[in-house]
Amino acid sequence: MQQITIEVDDNIKKAFQLASPQQKQELSYLIGAYLGSSWEEKNLIEVMEIISDNAEKRGLTPEILHSLLL
């Protein structure tokens, strides 16, 4: 894996610094899914729908997602 640098607001930086390793890995996955799915041709909503569909196919339910986000 390679590292990248992006500009974010201070509150985003603080939140990322406080995130658990698992949360950071999940964010990395989301960024990878967004940038790796022909993102130039899609808007964010379309990419989020693709991510959602893939998560559902892997067994993620709304209940599991809710428990992960709490």
MOPAC internal coordinates of N, CA, C and O (Angstrom, degrees):
PM7 1SCF
backbone

  N    0.0000 0     0.00 0     0.00 0    0    0    0
  C    1.4444 1     0.00 0     0.00 0    1    0    0
  C    1.5158 1   109.57 1     0.00 0    2    1    0
  O    1.2310 1   121.83 1   -29.09 1    3    2    1
  N    1.3140 1   114.10 1   150.91 1    3    2    1
  C    1.4546 1   121.64 1   177.53 1    5    3    2
  C    1.5243 1   109.56 1  -113.59 1    6    5    3
  O    1.2310 1   120.48 1   -24.36 1    7    6    5
  N    1.3055 1   116.69 1   155.64 1    7    6    5
  C    1.4567 1   121.34 1   176.03 1    9    7    6
  C    1.5183 1   109.52 1   -99.67 1   10    9    7
  O    1.2310 1   121.08 1   -31.00 1   11   10    9
  N    1.3513 1   115.54 1   149.00 1   11   10    9
  C    1.4529 1   121.49 1   174.40 1   13   11   10
  C    1.5266 1   108.03 1  -128.87 1   14   13   11
  O    1.2310 1   120.83 1   -16.05 1   15   14   13
  N    1.2985 1   116.01 1   163.95 1   15   14   13
  C    1.4551 1   121.59 1   177.20 1   17   15   14
  C    1.5210 1   108.39 1  -121.70 1   18   17   15
  O    1.2310 1   121.15 1   -48.04 1   19   18   17
  N    1.3437 1   115.41 1   131.96 1   19   18   17
  C    1.4576 1   120.05 1   176.57 1   21   19   18
  C    1.5229 1   108.42 1  -131.13 1   22   21   19
  O    1.2310 1   120.76 1   -25.55 1   23   22   21
  N    1.3285 1   116.15 1   154.45 1   23   22   21
  C    1.4547 1   120.95 1   177.30 1   25   23   22
  C    1.5228 1   109.18 1   -88.82 1   26   25   23
  O    1.2310 1   120.71 1   -47.57 1   27   26   25
  N    1.3410 1   116.24 1   132.43 1   27   26   25
  C    1.4661 1   122.31 1   178.64 1   29   27   26
  C    1.5291 1   108.89 1  -139.67 1   30   29   27
  O    1.2310 1   120.84 1   -15.73 1   31   30   29
  N    1.3211 1   116.01 1   164.27 1   31   30   29
  C    1.4590 1   121.31 1   174.91 1   33   31   30
  C    1.5270 1   109.79 1   -68.85 1   34   33   31
  O    1.2310 1   120.97 1   -18.73 1   35   34   33
  N    1.3165 1   115.75 1   161.27 1   35   34   33
  C    1.4675 1   120.99 1  -179.52 1   37   35   34
  C    1.5218 1   112.41 1   -58.19 1   38   37   35
  O    1.2310 1   120.33 1   139.77 1   39   38   37
  N    1.3494 1   116.98 1   -40.23 1   39   38   37
  C    1.4724 1   119.05 1  -178.57 1   41   39   38
  C    1.5221 1   111.83 1   -66.42 1   42   41   39
  O    1.2310 1   119.96 1   147.92 1   43   42   41
  N    1.3342 1   117.68 1   -32.08 1   43   42   41
  C    1.4624 1   121.10 1   176.95 1   45   43   42
  C    1.5231 1   109.41 1   -70.12 1   46   45   43
  O    1.2310 1   120.33 1   138.15 1   47   46   45
  N    1.3129 1   116.97 1   -41.85 1   47   46   45
  C    1.4602 1   120.83 1   178.15 1   49   47   46
  C    1.5288 1   110.82 1   -59.85 1   50   49   47
  O    1.2310 1   120.65 1   134.58 1   51   50   49
  N    1.3294 1   116.36 1   -45.42 1   51   50   49
  C    1.4685 1   120.56 1   179.91 1   53   51   50
  C    1.5235 1   111.08 1   -63.27 1   54   53   51
  O    1.2310 1   120.68 1   136.17 1   55   54   53
  N    1.3266 1   116.31 1   -43.83 1   55   54   53
  C    1.4646 1   120.05 1   179.43 1   57   55   54
  C    1.5219 1   110.85 1   -61.22 1   58   57   55
  O    1.2310 1   120.55 1   138.08 1   59   58   57
  N    1.3307 1   116.56 1   -41.92 1   59   58   57
  C    1.4638 1   119.99 1   179.49 1   61   59   58
  C    1.5249 1   110.84 1   -64.87 1   62   61   59
  O    1.2310 1   120.48 1   138.22 1   63   62   61
  N    1.3164 1   116.69 1   -41.78 1   63   62   61
  C    1.4615 1   120.19 1   179.94 1   65   63   62
  C    1.5235 1   111.54 1   -63.47 1   66   65   63
  O    1.2310 1   120.10 1   149.29 1   67   66   65
  N    1.3350 1   117.42 1   -30.71 1   67   66   65
  C    1.4622 1   121.53 1   179.89 1   69   67   66
  C    1.5309 1   113.25 1   -87.16 1   70   69   67
  O    1.2310 1   120.37 1   169.91 1   71   70   69
  N    1.3090 1   116.90 1   -10.09 1   71   70   69
  C    1.4691 1   121.08 1  -177.60 1   73   71   70
  C    1.5215 1   111.15 1   -67.82 1   74   73   71
  O    1.2310 1   121.70 1   -29.92 1   75   74   73
  N    1.3160 1   114.35 1   150.08 1   75   74   73
  C    1.4652 1   120.56 1   177.03 1   77   75   74
  C    1.5240 1   109.18 1   -74.11 1   78   77   75
  O    1.2310 1   120.16 1   -17.62 1   79   78   77
  N    1.3325 1   117.30 1   162.38 1   79   78   77
  C    1.4674 1   119.15 1   175.52 1   81   79   78
  C    1.5343 1   112.41 1   -55.97 1   82   81   79
  O    1.2310 1   120.43 1   142.79 1   83   82   81
  N    1.3284 1   116.78 1   -37.21 1   83   82   81
  C    1.4627 1   119.94 1   179.14 1   85   83   82
  C    1.5268 1   110.60 1   -65.57 1   86   85   83
  O    1.2310 1   119.99 1   137.70 1   87   86   85
  N    1.3218 1   117.63 1   -42.30 1   87   86   85
  C    1.4598 1   120.62 1   178.79 1   89   87   86
  C    1.5283 1   110.79 1   -64.11 1   90   89   87
  O    1.2310 1   120.65 1   140.84 1   91   90   89
  N    1.3232 1   116.36 1   -39.16 1   91   90   89
  C    1.4608 1   119.71 1   178.24 1   93   91   90
  C    1.5296 1   110.74 1   -65.40 1   94   93   91
  O    1.2310 1   120.17 1   141.74 1   95   94   93
  N    1.3145 1   117.29 1   -38.26 1   95   94   93
  C    1.4591 1   121.53 1   177.81 1   97   95   94
  C    1.5206 1   110.37 1   -65.41 1   98   97   95
  O    1.2310 1   120.34 1   138.57 1   99   98   97
  N    1.3379 1   116.95 1   -41.43 1   99   98   97
  C    1.4535 1   120.83 1   178.76 1  101   99   98
  C    1.5232 1   110.87 1   -63.92 1  102  101   99
  O    1.2310 1   120.26 1   139.76 1  103  102  101
  N    1.3173 1   117.11 1   -40.24 1  103  102  101
  C    1.4618 1   120.62 1   177.06 1  105  103  102
  C    1.5274 1   110.47 1   -63.98 1  106  105  103
  O    1.2310 1   120.60 1   139.29 1  107  106  105
  N    1.3073 1   116.45 1   -40.71 1  107  106  105
  C    1.4560 1   120.48 1   177.08 1  109  107  106
  C    1.5286 1   110.69 1   -59.84 1  110  109  107
  O    1.2310 1   120.89 1   138.90 1  111  110  109
  N    1.3406 1   115.91 1   -41.10 1  111  110  109
  C    1.4614 1   120.76 1   177.91 1  113  111  110
  C    1.5311 1   110.62 1   -62.62 1  114  113  111
  O    1.2310 1   120.59 1   135.62 1  115  114  113
  N    1.3359 1   116.48 1   -44.38 1  115  114  113
  C    1.4630 1   119.62 1  -179.65 1  117  115  114
  C    1.5178 1   111.99 1   -63.16 1  118  117  115
  O    1.2310 1   120.59 1   137.41 1  119  118  117
  N    1.3154 1   116.49 1   -42.59 1  119  118  117
  C    1.4610 1   119.99 1   178.56 1  121  119  118
  C    1.5266 1   109.58 1   -64.45 1  122  121  119
  O    1.2310 1   120.64 1   137.66 1  123  122  121
  N    1.3236 1   116.39 1   -42.34 1  123  122  121
  C    1.4604 1   120.01 1   178.14 1  125  123  122
  C    1.5136 1   112.19 1   -62.28 1  126  125  123
  O    1.2310 1   120.79 1   138.92 1  127  126  125
  N    1.3342 1   116.10 1   -41.08 1  127  126  125
  C    1.4621 1   119.90 1   179.09 1  129  127  126
  C    1.5265 1   110.34 1   -65.87 1  130  129  127
  O    1.2310 1   120.98 1   140.93 1  131  130  129
  N    1.3237 1   115.73 1   -39.07 1  131  130  129
  C    1.4674 1   119.65 1  -179.94 1  133  131  130
  C    1.5209 1   111.33 1   -67.37 1  134  133  131
  O    1.2310 1   120.38 1   129.92 1  135  134  133
  N    1.3034 1   116.87 1   -50.08 1  135  134  133
  C    1.4685 1   120.18 1  -176.79 1  137  135  134
  C    1.5129 1   113.01 1   -78.02 1  138  137  135
  O    1.2310 1   120.04 1   159.21 1  139  138  137
  N    1.3110 1   117.53 1   -20.79 1  139  138  137
  C    1.4535 1   120.36 1  -176.95 1  141  139  138
  C    1.5101 1   114.64 1   -95.81 1  142  141  139
  O    1.2310 1   119.70 1  -172.92 1  143  142  141
  N    1.3207 1   118.18 1     7.08 1  143  142  141
  C    1.4634 1   119.60 1  -175.14 1  145  143  142
  C    1.5322 1   111.54 1  -118.90 1  146  145  143
  O    1.2310 1   120.87 1  -128.17 1  147  146  145
  N    1.3092 1   115.94 1    51.83 1  147  146  145
  C    1.4679 1   121.39 1  -179.28 1  149  147  146
  C    1.5221 1   110.01 1    51.18 1  150  149  147
  O    1.2310 1   120.78 1  -135.12 1  151  150  149
  N    1.3079 1   116.10 1    44.88 1  151  150  149
  C    1.4591 1   121.77 1  -174.25 1  153  151  150
  C    1.5167 1   113.73 1   -61.17 1  154  153  151
  O    1.2310 1   120.26 1   156.42 1  155  154  153
  N    1.3233 1   117.11 1   -23.58 1  155  154  153
  C    1.4610 1   118.81 1   179.53 1  157  155  154
  C    1.5271 1   111.16 1   -63.13 1  158  157  155
  O    1.2310 1   121.04 1   153.73 1  159  158  157
  N    1.3262 1   115.61 1   -26.27 1  159  158  157
  C    1.4552 1   120.97 1  -175.69 1  161  159  158
  C    1.5234 1   112.57 1   -99.06 1  162  161  159
  O    1.2310 1   119.70 1   179.70 1  163  162  161
  N    1.3294 1   118.18 1    -0.30 1  163  162  161
  C    1.4579 1   121.54 1  -175.28 1  165  163  162
  C    1.5199 1   109.86 1  -128.20 1  166  165  163
  O    1.2310 1   121.23 1   -26.81 1  167  166  165
  N    1.3330 1   115.26 1   153.19 1  167  166  165
  C    1.4485 1   118.05 1   172.54 1  169  167  166
  C    1.5356 1   108.51 1   -90.34 1  170  169  167
  O    1.2310 1   120.56 1    -7.68 1  171  170  169
  N    1.3099 1   116.54 1   172.32 1  171  170  169
  C    1.4592 1   121.01 1  -175.45 1  173  171  170
  C    1.5227 1   112.08 1   -59.77 1  174  173  171
  O    1.2310 1   119.68 1   140.40 1  175  174  173
  N    1.3270 1   118.21 1   -39.60 1  175  174  173
  C    1.4679 1   121.51 1  -179.45 1  177  175  174
  C    1.5272 1   110.46 1   -61.24 1  178  177  175
  O    1.2310 1   120.20 1   136.80 1  179  178  177
  N    1.3136 1   117.23 1   -43.20 1  179  178  177
  C    1.4654 1   120.76 1   179.11 1  181  179  178
  C    1.5258 1   110.97 1   -62.73 1  182  181  179
  O    1.2310 1   120.34 1   137.77 1  183  182  181
  N    1.3138 1   116.96 1   -42.23 1  183  182  181
  C    1.4612 1   120.60 1   179.30 1  185  183  182
  C    1.5278 1   110.11 1   -66.15 1  186  185  183
  O    1.2310 1   120.36 1   139.54 1  187  186  185
  N    1.3339 1   116.91 1   -40.46 1  187  186  185
  C    1.4658 1   119.86 1   178.23 1  189  187  186
  C    1.5290 1   110.83 1   -63.20 1  190  189  187
  O    1.2310 1   120.02 1   142.96 1  191  190  189
  N    1.3139 1   117.57 1   -37.04 1  191  190  189
  C    1.4692 1   120.66 1   176.65 1  193  191  190
  C    1.5255 1   111.01 1   -64.50 1  194  193  191
  O    1.2310 1   120.09 1   140.17 1  195  194  193
  N    1.3199 1   117.43 1   -39.83 1  195  194  193
  C    1.4655 1   121.43 1   177.28 1  197  195  194
  C    1.5293 1   109.59 1   -62.66 1  198  197  195
  O    1.2310 1   120.66 1   134.34 1  199  198  197
  N    1.3259 1   116.35 1   -45.66 1  199  198  197
  C    1.4642 1   120.72 1   179.07 1  201  199  198
  C    1.5223 1   109.97 1   -61.36 1  202  201  199
  O    1.2310 1   120.42 1   136.42 1  203  202  201
  N    1.3199 1   116.80 1   -43.58 1  203  202  201
  C    1.4654 1   121.22 1   179.39 1  205  203  202
  C    1.5314 1   111.26 1   -61.36 1  206  205  203
  O    1.2310 1   120.71 1   134.07 1  207  206  205
  N    1.3215 1   116.25 1   -45.93 1  207  206  205
  C    1.4637 1   120.24 1   178.80 1  209  207  206
  C    1.5219 1   111.32 1   -60.08 1  210  209  207
  O    1.2310 1   120.43 1   136.44 1  211  210  209
  N    1.3339 1   116.78 1   -43.56 1  211  210  209
  C    1.4624 1   120.73 1   179.22 1  213  211  210
  C    1.5297 1   111.05 1   -64.08 1  214  213  211
  O    1.2310 1   120.47 1   140.19 1  215  214  213
  N    1.3291 1   116.71 1   -39.81 1  215  214  213
  C    1.4676 1   120.41 1   179.32 1  217  215  214
  C    1.5269 1   110.50 1   -64.53 1  218  217  215
  O    1.2310 1   120.31 1   137.25 1  219  218  217
  N    1.3290 1   117.01 1   -42.75 1  219  218  217
  C    1.4585 1   120.42 1   178.68 1  221  219  218
  C    1.5234 1   111.25 1   -62.91 1  222  221  219
  O    1.2310 1   120.23 1   139.56 1  223  222  221
  N    1.3243 1   117.17 1   -40.44 1  223  222  221
  C    1.4637 1   120.70 1   178.56 1  225  223  222
  C    1.5216 1   111.44 1   -62.95 1  226  225  223
  O    1.2310 1   120.54 1   151.84 1  227  226  225
  N    1.3365 1   116.57 1   -28.16 1  227  226  225
  C    1.4593 1   121.33 1   179.37 1  229  227  226
  C    1.5216 1   112.44 1   -89.40 1  230  229  227
  O    1.2310 1   120.22 1  -177.08 1  231  230  229
  N    1.3336 1   117.19 1     2.92 1  231  230  229
  C    1.4608 1   120.41 1   174.24 1  233  231  230
  C    1.5190 1   115.90 1   101.01 1  234  233  231
  O    1.2310 1   119.85 1  -173.49 1  235  234  233
  N    1.3156 1   117.90 1     6.51 1  235  234  233
  C    1.4560 1   119.42 1   179.02 1  237  235  234
  C    1.5230 1   109.22 1   -77.22 1  238  237  235
  O    1.2310 1   121.10 1   -56.88 1  239  238  237
  N    1.3196 1   115.49 1   123.12 1  239  238  237
  C    1.4575 1   120.92 1   178.39 1  241  239  238
  C    1.5325 1   108.41 1  -105.89 1  242  241  239
  O    1.2310 1   120.14 1   -16.40 1  243  242  241
  N    1.3361 1   117.35 1   163.60 1  243  242  241
  C    1.4722 1   119.22 1   175.72 1  245  243  242
  C    1.5320 1   112.52 1   -57.14 1  246  245  243
  O    1.2310 1   120.50 1   145.37 1  247  246  245
  N    1.3181 1   116.64 1   -34.63 1  247  246  245
  C    1.4549 1   120.91 1   179.69 1  249  247  246
  C    1.5437 1   111.41 1   -66.97 1  250  249  247
  O    1.2310 1   120.71 1   136.24 1  251  250  249
  N    1.3174 1   116.26 1   -43.76 1  251  250  249
  C    1.4622 1   120.05 1   178.09 1  253  251  250
  C    1.5218 1   110.06 1   -64.68 1  254  253  251
  O    1.2310 1   120.32 1   136.16 1  255  254  253
  N    1.3200 1   117.00 1   -43.84 1  255  254  253
  C    1.4556 1   121.04 1   179.00 1  257  255  254
  C    1.5310 1   110.34 1   -59.32 1  258  257  255
  O    1.2310 1   120.78 1   134.93 1  259  258  257
  N    1.3201 1   116.12 1   -45.07 1  259  258  257
  C    1.4594 1   120.48 1   179.62 1  261  259  258
  C    1.5186 1   110.99 1   -59.73 1  262  261  259
  O    1.2310 1   120.19 1   136.40 1  263  262  261
  N    1.3286 1   117.25 1   -43.60 1  263  262  261
  C    1.4706 1   119.95 1  -179.49 1  265  263  262
  C    1.5199 1   111.13 1   -67.03 1  266  265  263
  O    1.2310 1   119.72 1   147.94 1  267  266  265
  N    1.3247 1   118.13 1   -32.06 1  267  266  265
  C    1.4668 1   121.13 1   178.36 1  269  267  266
  C    1.5186 1   112.01 1   -71.35 1  270  269  267
  O    1.2310 1   120.65 1   148.33 1  271  270  269
  N    1.3223 1   116.37 1   -31.67 1  271  270  269
  C    1.4555 1   120.61 1  -176.19 1  273  271  270
  C    1.5163 1   113.72 1   -83.46 1  274  273  271
  O    1.2310 1   120.46 1   167.25 1  275  274  273
  N    1.3224 1   116.73 1   -12.75 1  275  274  273
  C    1.4800 1   119.41 1   179.90 1  277  275  274
  C    1.4877 1   112.88 1   -85.26 1  278  277  275
  O    1.2310 1   120.10 1   180.00 1  279  278  277

